[in-house]
Every structure is written in structure tokens, then in C-alpha cells.
Amino acid sequence: MMFENPLESFAKERLWAVVGVSADRSKFGNKIYRDLKEAGYIVQAINPRLTEVEGDPCYPSLAALLQKPTVVNLVIPPSATLAVIQDCIDLGIRYVWFQPGSEDEAAIALAKDNGITVVSNACIMIEKHAWA
């Protein structure tokens, strides 16, 4: 029996949320947001300190989104990831991508223990080119 590469599962999902999006175009939270949109993904911005990013609405939390994403990309400090993973569990989100620098072992374990497929130690801007 062949097992699907987890990255292939992420590649098929079209509705993403970037948690930790930034209005600063030099920051990875903004670069990742723009990169996913330019690749044709539907991307929703999450940052409680912003109301708009790149001309799009920005939401304070995953729960505030009008449409539940299938993938959450985390661009936040490790100390903030556990609460977001709990939100993902509560909302039934099945895919989470921890950008380098956002990884927290307890959050990753909680996600996996609750059936969430996790990618960590990899940058979406690099990895998605492999499936583009």
C-alpha cells in the first residue's frame, strides 16, 4: 500500500489562512500571503492588530473568518501557536503548516494527537514550487 506524501495533501487544498500575516512587505508574513495568492490559492489574512492586508480584509482570528480554511499556515512566535492549534481543533481544520521559526513541540504534538496533518521545518514558498 502506498502512502500519500503529506505535501501532496497540502497541494490539493485551495483555501488557506495565514496566521501572523503582516502589512510590511519585507516580512515573511506578507511574502507568504502574496506568494500563495499569486499561485492561485484563496488566502485569508489573520492578525488581530490589522484590518487590511494588501487591500484584502484581515481578520482577528480563525473563528472570525466567513469561510473556514482547509489549511492554516503559521507565521507567529512559537509561544502563540498552542492557542491557534486549539482553534484549529475546535474548527475542525485538518492541515497546519508551521513556518520555520514558528514551531512549538507541544503545539505540534497537540495537532498530531487530534488528527491534524502537520508540516514543520519547511517553508511553503520553497516547497510549493515542487508541486506547482
Secondary structure, DSSP 8 states (H G I E B T S, - for coil): -----HHHHHHH--EEEEET--S-TTSHHHHHHHHHHHTT-EEEEE-TT-SEETTEEEESSGGG-SS--SEEEE-S-HHHHHHHHHHHHHHT--EEEE-TT---HHHHHHHHHTT-EEE-SS-HHHHHHHH-
